[in-house]
Amino acid sequence: MTGPRSRASASGPAPRPASRPAAAEPSADGLATGARYAWYVLLLVLGALVGTAGSLVQAAWFPGGLLLALLGSAAVFYAGRRATGNQLGVAAAGAGWLVAIVLLSFGRPEGDGLFGGGIGEMVFLLGGMAVAVMCATMSRLARPGV
């Protein structure tokens, strides 16, 4: 037995083919882990931008601006749900939105603040949180072809 087979068994087990790294493995919904984390970071930043813009618009054009700010918040929360396929997408966008709102509500020591403390600001804050909860508790979306 001097063939190639006897030499391979004598030198140990045959080498295994290289496998793909775990970060490139797609999950059950088809997104790779690295892509999912990129979506979470993007949604966090997008939520902060929408929260900042909504804070400015809702006070500037009261009742229409408030409605526009809440619709923009709802759009980014729902987009987070659709993009990632789970509640963490809504949570990432909501966390960015909430951090922006809270930081803008602090004001400065001189007394300047973005929020005046009226009913519009409270409706924007509570309404935005309610919309985020509604988007996070939606039923699972059906995947086409499954």
N, CA, C and O atoms as a GROMACS GRO file, in nm:
protein
  584
    1MET      N    1   0.081  -0.118   0.000
    1MET     CA    2   0.000   0.000   0.000
    1MET      C    3   0.086   0.125   0.000
    1MET      O    4   0.106   0.190   0.102
    2THR      N    5   0.133   0.154  -0.112
    2THR     CA    6   0.217   0.271  -0.124
    2THR      C    7   0.149   0.381  -0.203
    2THR      O    8   0.216   0.473  -0.250
    3GLY      N    9   0.019   0.375  -0.219
    3GLY     CA   10  -0.056   0.474  -0.296
    3GLY      C   11  -0.078   0.603  -0.216
    3GLY      O   12  -0.036   0.612  -0.100
    4PRO      N   13  -0.144   0.701  -0.277
    4PRO     CA   14  -0.168   0.829  -0.211
    4PRO      C   15  -0.260   0.815  -0.090
    4PRO      O   16  -0.254   0.896   0.003
    5ARG      N   17  -0.344   0.714  -0.091
    5ARG     CA   18  -0.436   0.697   0.020
    5ARG      C   19  -0.363   0.657   0.147
    5ARG      O   20  -0.395   0.706   0.255
    6SER      N   21  -0.267   0.570   0.137
    6SER     CA   22  -0.196   0.525   0.256
    6SER      C   23  -0.109   0.636   0.312
    6SER      O   24  -0.090   0.643   0.433
    7ARG      N   25  -0.056   0.723   0.227
    7ARG     CA   26   0.025   0.834   0.278
    7ARG      C   27  -0.061   0.937   0.351
    7ARG      O   28  -0.017   0.993   0.451
    8ALA      N   29  -0.183   0.962   0.303
    8ALA     CA   30  -0.271   1.060   0.368
    8ALA      C   31  -0.314   1.011   0.505
    8ALA      O   32  -0.322   1.090   0.599
    9SER      N   33  -0.343   0.882   0.517
    9SER     CA   34  -0.386   0.832   0.646
    9SER      C   35  -0.270   0.823   0.743
    9SER      O   36  -0.289   0.834   0.864
   10ALA      N   37  -0.150   0.802   0.690
   10ALA     CA   38  -0.034   0.793   0.778
   10ALA      C   39   0.006   0.930   0.833
   10ALA      O   40   0.059   0.938   0.943
   11SER      N   41  -0.019   1.036   0.759
   11SER     CA   42   0.021   1.169   0.804
   11SER      C   43  -0.086   1.237   0.889
   11SER      O   44  -0.064   1.348   0.936
   12GLY      N   45  -0.198   1.175   0.909
   12GLY     CA   46  -0.304   1.235   0.990
   12GLY      C   47  -0.427   1.260   0.908
   12GLY      O   48  -0.434   1.220   0.792
   13PRO      N   49  -0.524   1.327   0.967
   13PRO     CA   50  -0.648   1.351   0.894
   13PRO      C   51  -0.627   1.447   0.777
   13PRO      O   52  -0.537   1.532   0.778
   14ALA      N   53  -0.711   1.432   0.679
   14ALA     CA   54  -0.704   1.518   0.561
   14ALA      C   55  -0.742   1.661   0.600
   14ALA      O   56  -0.827   1.681   0.686
   15PRO      N   57  -0.680   1.759   0.538
   15PRO     CA   58  -0.713   1.898   0.572
   15PRO      C   59  -0.857   1.930   0.530
   15PRO      O   60  -0.905   1.886   0.426
   16ARG      N   61  -0.922   2.008   0.614
   16ARG     CA   62  -1.060   2.050   0.586
   16ARG      C   63  -1.059   2.174   0.499
   16ARG      O   64  -0.968   2.256   0.506
   17PRO      N   65  -1.162   2.188   0.415
   17PRO     CA   66  -1.170   2.311   0.336
   17PRO      C   67  -1.201   2.429   0.427
   17PRO      O   68  -1.271   2.415   0.527
   18ALA      N   69  -1.149   2.545   0.391
   18ALA     CA   70  -1.170   2.664   0.472
   18ALA      C   71  -1.318   2.702   0.470
   18ALA      O   72  -1.382   2.702   0.365
   19SER      N   73  -1.371   2.735   0.587
   19SER     CA   74  -1.511   2.776   0.595
   19SER      C   75  -1.520   2.928   0.600
   19SER      O   76  -1.421   2.996   0.629
   20ARG      N   77  -1.638   2.981   0.573
   20ARG     CA   78  -1.658   3.124   0.577
   20ARG      C   79  -1.660   3.171   0.721
   20ARG      O   80  -1.699   3.096   0.810
   21PRO      N   81  -1.619   3.295   0.746
   21PRO     CA   82  -1.624   3.346   0.882
   21PRO      C   83  -1.769   3.359   0.930
   21PRO      O   84  -1.861   3.370   0.850
   22ALA      N   85  -1.787   3.358   1.061
   22ALA     CA   86  -1.921   3.362   1.119
   22ALA      C   87  -1.993   3.492   1.088
   22ALA      O   88  -2.116   3.494   1.082
   23ALA      N   89  -1.921   3.602   1.069
   23ALA     CA   90  -1.985   3.730   1.042
   23ALA      C   91  -2.054   3.732   0.907
   23ALA      O   92  -2.146   3.812   0.886
   24ALA      N   93  -2.013   3.647   0.816
   24ALA     CA   94  -2.073   3.647   0.684
   24ALA      C   95  -2.190   3.550   0.674
   24ALA      O   96  -2.258   3.545   0.571
   25GLU      N   97  -2.215   3.473   0.777
   25GLU     CA   98  -2.326   3.377   0.775
   25GLU      C   99  -2.458   3.452   0.784
   25GLU      O  100  -2.477   3.532   0.875
   26PRO      N  101  -2.550   3.428   0.692
   26PRO     CA  102  -2.679   3.495   0.701
   26PRO      C  103  -2.764   3.433   0.811
   26PRO      O  104  -2.753   3.314   0.841
   27SER      N  105  -2.849   3.516   0.869
   27SER     CA  106  -2.939   3.467   0.973
   27SER      C  107  -3.067   3.416   0.907
   27SER      O  108  -3.074   3.403   0.785
   28ALA      N  109  -3.166   3.388   0.988
   28ALA     CA  110  -3.290   3.330   0.937
   28ALA      C  111  -3.361   3.424   0.839
   28ALA      O  112  -3.429   3.378   0.748
   29ASP      N  113  -3.346   3.556   0.857
   29ASP     CA  114  -3.416   3.648   0.768
   29ASP      C  115  -3.328   3.694   0.651
   29ASP      O  116  -3.372   3.779   0.574
   30GLY      N  117  -3.207   3.640   0.636
   30GLY     CA  118  -3.127   3.668   0.520
   30GLY      C  119  -3.023   3.776   0.536
   30GLY      O  120  -2.943   3.797   0.444
   31LEU      N  121  -3.019   3.847   0.648
   31LEU     CA  122  -2.919   3.951   0.669
   31LEU      C  123  -2.797   3.892   0.738
   31LEU      O  124  -2.809   3.816   0.833
   32ALA      N  125  -2.680   3.927   0.690
   32ALA     CA  126  -2.557   3.886   0.757
   32ALA      C  127  -2.542   3.966   0.885
   32ALA      O  128  -2.599   4.075   0.898
   33THR      N  129  -2.467   3.914   0.979
   33THR     CA  130  -2.453   3.979   1.109
   33THR      C  131  -2.390   4.117   1.096
   33THR      O  132  -2.434   4.211   1.161
   34GLY      N  133  -2.288   4.129   1.014
   34GLY     CA  134  -2.224   4.259   0.994
   34GLY      C  135  -2.318   4.360   0.932
   34GLY      O  136  -2.318   4.478   0.971
   35ALA      N  137  -2.400   4.316   0.838
   35ALA     CA  138  -2.498   4.407   0.776
   35ALA      C  139  -2.603   4.449   0.877
   35ALA      O  140  -2.649   4.563   0.875
   36ARG      N  141  -2.641   4.358   0.965
   36ARG     CA  142  -2.741   4.391   1.067
   36ARG      C  143  -2.687   4.498   1.162
   36ARG      O  144  -2.760   4.592   1.197
   37TYR      N  145  -2.561   4.485   1.204
   37TYR     CA  146  -2.502   4.585   1.293
   37TYR      C  147  -2.488   4.720   1.222
   37TYR      O  148  -2.506   4.825   1.284
   38ALA      N  149  -2.457   4.717   1.094
   38ALA     CA  150  -2.450   4.843   1.017
   38ALA      C  151  -2.587   4.909   1.011
   38ALA      O  152  -2.597   5.031   1.022
   39TRP      N  153  -2.693   4.829   0.995
   39TRP     CA  154  -2.829   4.884   0.996
   39TRP      C  155  -2.861   4.947   1.131
   39TRP      O  156  -2.922   5.054   1.136
   40TYR      N  157  -2.821   4.881   1.241
   40TYR     CA  158  -2.850   4.936   1.374
   40TYR      C  159  -2.781   5.070   1.394
   40TYR      O  160  -2.841   5.163   1.449
   41VAL      N  161  -2.657   5.082   1.352
   41VAL     CA  162  -2.585   5.209   1.367
   41VAL      C  163  -2.649   5.315   1.279
   41VAL      O  164  -2.668   5.429   1.323
   42LEU      N  165  -2.682   5.280   1.156
   42LEU     CA  166  -2.747   5.375   1.067
   42LEU      C  167  -2.882   5.421   1.122
   42LEU      O  168  -2.915   5.540   1.115
   43LEU      N  169  -2.959   5.328   1.178
   43LEU     CA  170  -3.088   5.365   1.235
   43LEU      C  171  -3.073   5.451   1.360
   43LEU      O  172  -3.156   5.539   1.384
   44LEU      N  173  -2.969   5.428   1.439
   44LEU     CA  174  -2.944   5.511   1.556
   44LEU      C  175  -2.917   5.655   1.514
   44LEU      O  176  -2.973   5.749   1.572
   45VAL      N  177  -2.832   5.673   1.414
   45VAL     CA  178  -2.800   5.807   1.364
   45VAL      C  179  -2.922   5.870   1.298
   45VAL      O  180  -2.950   5.988   1.319
   46LEU      N  181  -2.995   5.792   1.219
   46LEU     CA  182  -3.114   5.845   1.152
   46LEU      C  183  -3.221   5.884   1.254
   46LEU      O  184  -3.289   5.985   1.235
   47GLY      N  185  -3.237   5.807   1.360
   47GLY     CA  186  -3.331   5.842   1.465
   47GLY      C  187  -3.294   5.972   1.534
   47GLY      O  188  -3.381   6.053   1.564
   48ALA      N  189  -3.165   5.994   1.558
   48ALA     CA  190  -3.120   6.119   1.619
   48ALA      C  191  -3.146   6.237   1.526
   48ALA      O  192  -3.187   6.344   1.571
   49LEU      N  193  -3.122   6.218   1.397
   49LEU     CA  194  -3.148   6.327   1.301
   49LEU      C  195  -3.296   6.360   1.292
   49LEU      O  196  -3.334   6.478   1.289
   50VAL      N  197  -3.380   6.258   1.288
   50VAL     CA  198  -3.525   6.281   1.281
   50VAL      C  199  -3.576   6.344   1.410
   50VAL      O  200  -3.665   6.430   1.406
   51GLY      N  201  -3.521   6.305   1.524
   51GLY     CA  202  -3.560   6.366   1.651
   51GLY      C  203  -3.522   6.513   1.656
   51GLY      O  204  -3.600   6.595   1.704
   52THR      N  205  -3.404   6.545   1.608
   52THR     CA  206  -3.360   6.685   1.606
   52THR      C  207  -3.445   6.767   1.510
   52THR      O  208  -3.490   6.876   1.545
   53ALA      N  209  -3.468   6.716   1.390
   53ALA     CA  210  -3.550   6.788   1.294
   53ALA      C  211  -3.693   6.802   1.343
   53ALA      O  212  -3.755   6.907   1.328
   54GLY      N  213  -3.746   6.696   1.403
   54GLY     CA  214  -3.882   6.703   1.457
   54GLY      C  215  -3.895   6.804   1.569
   54GLY      O  216  -3.998   6.869   1.582
   55SER      N  217  -3.791   6.817   1.650
   55SER     CA  218  -3.794   6.916   1.758
   55SER      C  219  -3.803   7.058   1.704
   55SER      O  220  -3.871   7.143   1.761
   56LEU      N  221  -3.734   7.082   1.595
   56LEU     CA  222  -3.737   7.215   1.535
   56LEU      C  223  -3.868   7.242   1.461
   56LEU      O  224  -3.923   7.351   1.470
   57VAL      N  225  -3.916   7.143   1.389
   57VAL     CA  226  -4.035   7.162   1.305
   57VAL      C  227  -4.162   7.171   1.390
   57VAL      O  228  -4.250   7.251   1.359
   58GLN      N  229  -4.173   7.089   1.494
   58GLN     CA  230  -4.298   7.087   1.570
   58GLN      C  231  -4.322   7.219   1.642
   58GLN      O  232  -4.437   7.257   1.663
   59ALA      N  233  -4.217   7.289   1.679
   59ALA     CA  234  -4.236   7.418   1.746
   59ALA      C  235  -4.254   7.531   1.644
   59ALA      O  236  -4.323   7.629   1.672
   60ALA      N  237  -4.194   7.518   1.528
   60ALA     CA  238  -4.198   7.626   1.430
   60ALA      C  239  -4.334   7.637   1.361
   60ALA      O  240  -4.384   7.748   1.340
   61TRP      N  241  -4.393   7.525   1.326
   61TRP     CA  242  -4.520   7.527   1.252
   61TRP      C  243  -4.625   7.451   1.329
   61TRP      O  244  -4.675   7.349   1.282
   62PHE      N  245  -4.660   7.500   1.446
   62PHE     CA  246  -4.749   7.422   1.532
   62PHE      C  247  -4.880   7.390   1.465
   62PHE      O  248  -4.893   7.472   1.374
   63PRO      N  249  -4.962   7.326   1.468
   63PRO     CA  250  -5.019   7.193   1.460
   63PRO      C  251  -4.968   7.112   1.342
   63PRO      O  252  -4.951   6.991   1.354
   64GLY      N  253  -4.943   7.178   1.226
   64GLY     CA  254  -4.896   7.103   1.110
   64GLY      C  255  -4.755   7.050   1.130
   64GLY      O  256  -4.724   6.939   1.087
   65GLY      N  257  -4.670   7.129   1.193
   65GLY     CA  258  -4.533   7.085   1.220
   65GLY      C  259  -4.528   6.969   1.317
   65GLY      O  260  -4.445   6.879   1.304
   66LEU      N  261  -4.618   6.969   1.414
   66LEU     CA  262  -4.625   6.858   1.510
   66LEU      C  263  -4.666   6.730   1.439
   66LEU      O  264  -4.608   6.624   1.462
   67LEU      N  265  -4.764   6.739   1.352
   67LEU     CA  266  -4.808   6.623   1.276
   67LEU      C  267  -4.696   6.574   1.184
   67LEU      O  268  -4.673   6.454   1.172
   68LEU      N  269  -4.627   6.666   1.119
   68LEU     CA  270  -4.516   6.630   1.032
   68LEU      C  271  -4.403   6.563   1.110
   68LEU      O  272  -4.344   6.465   1.064
   69ALA      N  273  -4.372   6.614   1.229
   69ALA     CA  274  -4.266   6.556   1.312
   69ALA      C  275  -4.304   6.415   1.358
   69ALA      O  276  -4.220   6.326   1.360
   70LEU      N  277  -4.430   6.394   1.396
   70LEU     CA  278  -4.473   6.262   1.438
   70LEU      C  279  -4.476   6.163   1.321
   70LEU      O  280  -4.444   6.046   1.338
   71LEU      N  281  -4.514   6.210   1.203
   71LEU     CA  282  -4.512   6.123   1.086
   71LEU      C  283  -4.370   6.086   1.046
   71LEU      O  284  -4.344   5.972   1.005
   72GLY      N  285  -4.277   6.180   1.057
   72GLY     CA  286  -4.137   6.150   1.029
   72GLY      C  287  -4.079   6.049   1.128
   72GLY      O  288  -4.003   5.960   1.090
   73SER      N  289  -4.117   6.065   1.254
   73SER     CA  290  -4.072   5.969   1.356
   73SER      C  291  -4.129   5.831   1.329
   73SER      O  292  -4.058   5.731   1.338
   74ALA      N  293  -4.257   5.826   1.295
   74ALA     CA  294  -4.320   5.698   1.265
   74ALA      C  295  -4.255   5.632   1.144
   74ALA      O  296  -4.239   5.510   1.141
   75ALA      N  297  -4.218   5.713   1.045
   75ALA     CA  298  -4.155   5.658   0.925
   75ALA      C  299  -4.020   5.595   0.957
   75ALA      O  300  -3.989   5.487   0.906
   76VAL      N  301  -3.938   5.660   1.039
   76VAL     CA  302  -3.807   5.603   1.070
   76VAL      C  303  -3.820   5.480   1.160
   76VAL      O  304  -3.740   5.388   1.148
   77PHE      N  305  -3.919   5.477   1.249
   77PHE     CA  306  -3.939   5.360   1.334
   77PHE      C  307  -3.986   5.240   1.251
   77PHE      O  308  -3.938   5.129   1.268
   78TYR      N  309  -4.080   5.265   1.161
   78TYR     CA  310  -4.130   5.157   1.077
   78TYR      C  311  -4.022   5.109   0.979
   78TYR      O  312  -4.012   4.990   0.951
   79ALA      N  313  -3.941   5.202   0.929
   79ALA     CA  314  -3.831   5.164   0.841
   79ALA      C  315  -3.730   5.077   0.914
   79ALA      O  316  -3.673   4.985   0.856
   80GLY      N  317  -3.708   5.105   1.041
   80GLY     CA  318  -3.620   5.021   1.122
   80GLY      C  319  -3.675   4.881   1.138
   80GLY      O  320  -3.600   4.783   1.136
   81ARG      N  321  -3.806   4.872   1.154
   81ARG     CA  322  -3.870   4.741   1.166
   81ARG      C  323  -3.858   4.663   1.035
   81ARG      O  324  -3.827   4.544   1.036
   82ARG      N  325  -3.882   4.731   0.924
   82ARG     CA  326  -3.877   4.664   0.794
   82ARG      C  327  -3.734   4.628   0.753
   82ARG      O  328  -3.712   4.522   0.695
   83ALA      N  329  -3.639   4.714   0.784
   83ALA     CA  330  -3.502   4.692   0.739
   83ALA      C  331  -3.436   4.575   0.812
   83ALA      O  332  -3.365   4.495   0.751
   84THR      N  333  -3.461   4.564   0.941
   84THR     CA  334  -3.396   4.458   1.018
   84THR      C  335  -3.486   4.337   1.038
   84THR      O  336  -3.436   4.227   1.062
   85GLY      N  337  -3.616   4.354   1.030
   85GLY     CA  338  -3.708   4.243   1.047
   85GLY      C  339  -3.734   4.207   1.192
   85GLY      O  340  -3.797   4.105   1.220
   86ASN      N  341  -3.688   4.290   1.286
   86ASN     CA  342  -3.713   4.261   1.427
   86ASN      C  343  -3.731   4.390   1.506
   86ASN      O  344  -3.722   4.500   1.451
   87GLN      N  345  -3.757   4.376   1.634
   87GLN     CA  346  -3.784   4.491   1.719
   87GLN      C  347  -3.660   4.573   1.749
   87GLN      O  348  -3.671   4.690   1.786
   88LEU      N  349  -3.543   4.515   1.735
   88LEU     CA  350  -3.421   4.590   1.764
   88LEU      C  351  -3.397   4.704   1.665
   88LEU      O  352  -3.332   4.803   1.698
   89GLY      N  353  -3.449   4.692   1.546
   89GLY     CA  354  -3.440   4.802   1.451
   89GLY      C  355  -3.518   4.923   1.498
   89GLY      O  356  -3.473   5.036   1.485
   90VAL      N  357  -3.637   4.898   1.554
   90VAL     CA  358  -3.717   5.007   1.610
   90VAL      C  359  -3.648   5.063   1.734
   90VAL      O  360  -3.646   5.184   1.755
   91ALA      N  361  -3.591   4.974   1.815
   91ALA     CA  362  -3.524   5.018   1.937
   91ALA      C  363  -3.401   5.104   1.906
   91ALA      O  364  -3.374   5.202   1.976
   92ALA      N  365  -3.327   5.070   1.802
   92ALA     CA  366  -3.210   5.149   1.764
   92ALA      C  367  -3.252   5.288   1.718
   92ALA      O  368  -3.194   5.388   1.761
   93ALA      N  369  -3.353   5.295   1.632
   93ALA     CA  370  -3.401   5.425   1.586
   93ALA      C  371  -3.464   5.504   1.701
   93ALA      O  372  -3.445   5.625   1.712
   94GLY      N  373  -3.537   5.434   1.786
   94GLY     CA  374  -3.600   5.500   1.901
   94GLY      C  375  -3.498   5.551   2.002
   94GLY      O  376  -3.518   5.656   2.062
   95ALA      N  377  -3.389   5.478   2.020
   95ALA     CA  378  -3.285   5.522   2.113
   95ALA      C  379  -3.219   5.650   2.062
   95ALA      O  380  -3.197   5.744   2.139
   96GLY      N  381  -3.187   5.654   1.934
   96GLY     CA  382  -3.129   5.776   1.878
   96GLY      C  383  -3.226   5.892   1.886
   96GLY      O  384  -3.186   6.004   1.917
   97TRP      N  385  -3.352   5.867   1.858
   97TRP     CA  386  -3.455   5.971   1.865
   97TRP      C  387  -3.469   6.024   2.007
   97TRP      O  388  -3.474   6.145   2.028
   98LEU      N  389  -3.474   5.935   2.104
   98LEU     CA  390  -3.494   5.975   2.243
   98LEU      C  391  -3.373   6.050   2.298
   98LEU      O  392  -3.389   6.148   2.371
   99VAL      N  393  -3.253   6.006   2.264
   99VAL     CA  394  -3.132   6.076   2.309
   99VAL      C  395  -3.130   6.219   2.254
   99VAL      O  396  -3.096   6.312   2.326
  100ALA      N  397  -3.165   6.234   2.128
  100ALA     CA  398  -3.167   6.368   2.069
  100ALA      C  399  -3.271   6.457   2.138
  100ALA      O  400  -3.244   6.574   2.166
  101ILE      N  401  -3.388   6.402   2.166
  101ILE     CA  402  -3.494   6.480   2.230
  101ILE      C  403  -3.453   6.521   2.371
  101ILE      O  404  -3.472   6.636   2.410
  102VAL      N  405  -3.397   6.428   2.445
  102VAL     CA  406  -3.358   6.458   2.583
  102VAL      C  407  -3.245   6.560   2.586
  102VAL      O  408  -3.248   6.653   2.666
  103LEU      N  409  -3.145   6.544   2.500
  103LEU     CA  410  -3.034   6.640   2.499
  103LEU      C  411  -3.081   6.780   2.458
  103LEU      O  412  -3.031   6.880   2.509
  104LEU      N  413  -3.176   6.786   2.367
  104LEU     CA  414  -3.227   6.917   2.325
  104LEU      C  415  -3.318   6.981   2.430
  104LEU      O  416  -3.336   7.102   2.430
  105SER      N  417  -3.374   6.901   2.518
  105SER     CA  418  -3.464   6.956   2.619
  105SER      C  419  -3.390   7.012   2.740
  105SER      O  420  -3.449   7.083   2.820
  106PHE      N  421  -3.260   6.979   2.755
  106PHE     CA  422  -3.185   7.029   2.872
  106PHE      C  423  -3.171   7.180   2.872
  106PHE      O  424  -3.188   7.243   2.977
  107GLY      N  425  -3.141   7.238   2.761
  107GLY     CA  426  -3.120   7.382   2.756
  107GLY      C  427  -2.981   7.418   2.803
  107GLY      O  428  -2.897   7.331   2.827
  108ARG      N  429  -2.957   7.549   2.818
  108ARG     CA  430  -2.827   7.599   2.861
  108ARG      C  431  -2.842   7.669   2.994
  108ARG      O  432  -2.954   7.702   3.033
  109PRO      N  433  -2.734   7.693   3.065
  109PRO     CA  434  -2.743   7.763   3.194
  109PRO      C  435  -2.800   7.904   3.183
  109PRO      O  436  -2.856   7.956   3.279
  110GLU      N  437  -2.785   7.965   3.067
  110GLU     CA  438  -2.839   8.101   3.047
  110GLU      C  439  -2.990   8.102   3.037
  110GLU      O  440  -3.051   8.209   3.039
  111GLY      N  441  -3.051   7.986   3.026
  111GLY     CA  442  -3.196   7.978   3.017
  111GLY      C  443  -3.248   7.947   2.879
  111GLY      O  444  -3.367   7.926   2.861
  112ASP      N  445  -3.159   7.945   2.781
  112ASP     CA  446  -3.200   7.913   2.645
  112ASP      C  447  -3.230   7.765   2.635
  112ASP      O  448  -3.154   7.682   2.685
  113GLY      N  449  -3.338   7.732   2.573
  113GLY     CA  450  -3.373   7.592   2.550
  113GLY      C  451  -3.451   7.579   2.423
  113GLY      O  452  -3.516   7.673   2.379
  114LEU      N  453  -3.446   7.463   2.364
  114LEU     CA  454  -3.517   7.440   2.240
  114LEU      C  455  -3.665   7.414   2.267
  114LEU      O  456  -3.751   7.454   2.189
  115PHE      N  457  -3.693   7.348   2.376
  115PHE     CA  458  -3.831   7.320   2.412
  115PHE      C  459  -3.881   7.426   2.509
  115PHE      O  460  -3.814   7.459   2.607
  116GLY      N  461  -3.999   7.479   2.481
  116GLY     CA  462  -4.057   7.582   2.568
  116GLY      C  463  -4.140   7.526   2.681
  116GLY      O  464  -4.174   7.599   2.774
  117GLY      N  465  -4.174   7.398   2.674
  117GLY     CA  466  -4.252   7.337   2.782
  117GLY      C  467  -4.402   7.341   2.758
  117GLY      O  468  -4.478   7.321   2.852
  118GLY      N  469  -4.445   7.368   2.636
  118GLY     CA  470  -4.587   7.373   2.606
  118GLY      C  471  -4.645   7.235   2.577
  118GLY      O  472  -4.578   7.133   2.591
  119ILE      N  473  -4.771   7.236   2.536
  119ILE     CA  474  -4.841   7.111   2.508
  119ILE      C  475  -4.785   7.042   2.383
  119ILE      O  476  -4.785   6.919   2.376
  120GLY      N  477  -4.740   7.118   2.286
  120GLY     CA  478  -4.686   7.061   2.162
  120GLY      C  479  -4.563   6.975   2.189
  120GLY      O  480  -4.548   6.868   2.130
  121GLU      N  481  -4.475   7.022   2.277
  121GLU     CA  482  -4.355   6.944   2.308
  121GLU      C  483  -4.389   6.814   2.379
  121GLU      O  484  -4.327   6.710   2.354
  122MET      N  485  -4.487   6.820   2.468
  122MET     CA  486  -4.527   6.698   2.539
  122MET      C  487  -4.595   6.599   2.445
  122MET      O  488  -4.573   6.478   2.456
  123VAL      N  489  -4.676   6.648   2.354
  123VAL     CA  490  -4.741   6.560   2.257
  123VAL      C  491  -4.635   6.497   2.166
  123VAL      O  492  -4.645   6.379   2.133
  124PHE      N  493  -4.534   6.574   2.126
  124PHE     CA  494  -4.428   6.520   2.043
  124PHE      C  495  -4.350   6.413   2.118
  124PHE      O  496  -4.321   6.307   2.062
  125LEU      N  497  -4.315   6.438   2.242
  125LEU     CA  498  -4.237   6.342   2.320
  125LEU      C  499  -4.317   6.215   2.348
  125LEU      O  500  -4.270   6.105   2.320
  126LEU      N  501  -4.436   6.230   2.402
  126LEU     CA  502  -4.517   6.113   2.436
  126LEU      C  503  -4.572   6.043   2.313
  126LEU      O  504  -4.579   5.920   2.308
  127GLY      N  505  -4.612   6.121   2.213
  127GLY     CA  506  -4.662   6.062   2.089
  127GLY      C  507  -4.554   5.986   2.014
  127GLY      O  508  -4.581   5.879   1.959
  128GLY      N  509  -4.433   6.040   2.013
  128GLY     CA  510  -4.323   5.970   1.948
  128GLY      C  511  -4.290   5.839   2.018
  128GLY      O  512  -4.261   5.738   1.953
  129MET      N  513  -4.293   5.840   2.150
  129MET     CA  514  -4.268   5.715   2.223
  129MET      C  515  -4.379   5.614   2.199
  129MET      O  516  -4.353   5.494   2.188
  130ALA      N  517  -4.503   5.661   2.192
  130ALA     CA  518  -4.615   5.571   2.165
  130ALA      C  519  -4.604   5.510   2.026
  130ALA      O  520  -4.633   5.392   2.007
  131VAL      N  521  -4.564   5.589   1.929
  131VAL     CA  522  -4.547   5.537   1.792
  131VAL      C  523  -4.434   5.434   1.788
  131VAL      O  524  -4.445   5.334   1.718
  132ALA      N  525  -4.326   5.459   1.862
  132ALA     CA  526  -4.216   5.362   1.866
  132ALA      C  527  -4.262   5.230   1.928
  132ALA      O  528  -4.224   5.123   1.881
  133VAL      N  529  -4.341   5.237   2.033
  133VAL     CA  530  -4.392   5.115   2.096
  133VAL      C  531  -4.486   5.042   2.001
  133VAL      O  532  -4.482   4.919   1.993
  134MET      N  533  -4.570   5.116   1.929
  134MET     CA  534  -4.659   5.051   1.832
  134MET      C  535  -4.582   4.980   1.723
  134MET      O  536  -4.617   4.869   1.684
  135CYS      N  537  -4.476   5.044   1.672
  135CYS     CA  538  -4.396   4.980   1.567
  135CYS      C  539  -4.320   4.859   1.621
  135CYS      O  540  -4.301   4.761   1.549
  136ALA      N  541  -4.276   4.867   1.745
  136ALA     CA  542  -4.200   4.755   1.802
  136ALA      C  543  -4.288   4.635   1.833
  136ALA      O  544  -4.240   4.521   1.831
  137THR      N  545  -4.415   4.658   1.862
  137THR     CA  546  -4.503   4.547   1.900
  137THR      C  547  -4.589   4.498   1.785
  137THR      O  548  -4.684   4.422   1.806
  138MET      N  549  -4.558   4.541   1.663
  138MET     CA  550  -4.631   4.490   1.547
  138MET      C  551  -4.604   4.341   1.531
  138MET      O  552  -4.501   4.291   1.575
  139SER      N  553  -4.697   4.272   1.469
  139SER     CA  554  -4.676   4.130   1.445
  139SER      C  555  -4.566   4.111   1.343
  139SER      O  556  -4.533   4.203   1.268
  140ARG      N  557  -4.510   3.992   1.340
  140ARG     CA  558  -4.402   3.963   1.244
  140ARG      C  559  -4.451   3.980   1.102
  140ARG      O  560  -4.564   3.947   1.069
  141LEU      N  561  -4.362   4.031   1.020
  141LEU     CA  562  -4.396   4.052   0.880
  141LEU      C  563  -4.378   3.922   0.804
  141LEU      O  564  -4.281   3.849   0.826
  142ALA      N  565  -4.470   3.893   0.715
  142ALA     CA  566  -4.461   3.771   0.634
  142ALA      C  567  -4.352   3.789   0.528
  142ALA      O  568  -4.345   3.893   0.462
  143ARG      N  569  -4.270   3.690   0.512
  143ARG     CA  570  -4.165   3.692   0.411
  143ARG      C  571  -4.221   3.634   0.281
  143ARG      O  572  -4.281   3.526   0.282
  144PRO      N  573  -4.203   3.703   0.170
  144PRO     CA  574  -4.251   3.650   0.044
  144PRO      C  575  -4.176   3.524   0.005
  144PRO      O  576  -4.053   3.517   0.018
  145GLY      N  577  -4.248   3.424  -0.042
  145GLY     CA  578  -4.187   3.302  -0.088
  145GLY      C  579  -4.154   3.202   0.021
  145GLY      O  580  -4.091   3.100  -0.006
  146VAL      N  581  -4.196   3.230   0.143
  146VAL     CA  582  -4.166   3.136   0.252
  146VAL      C  583  -4.288   3.053   0.280
  146VAL      O  584  -4.285   2.967   0.369
   0.00000   0.00000   0.00000
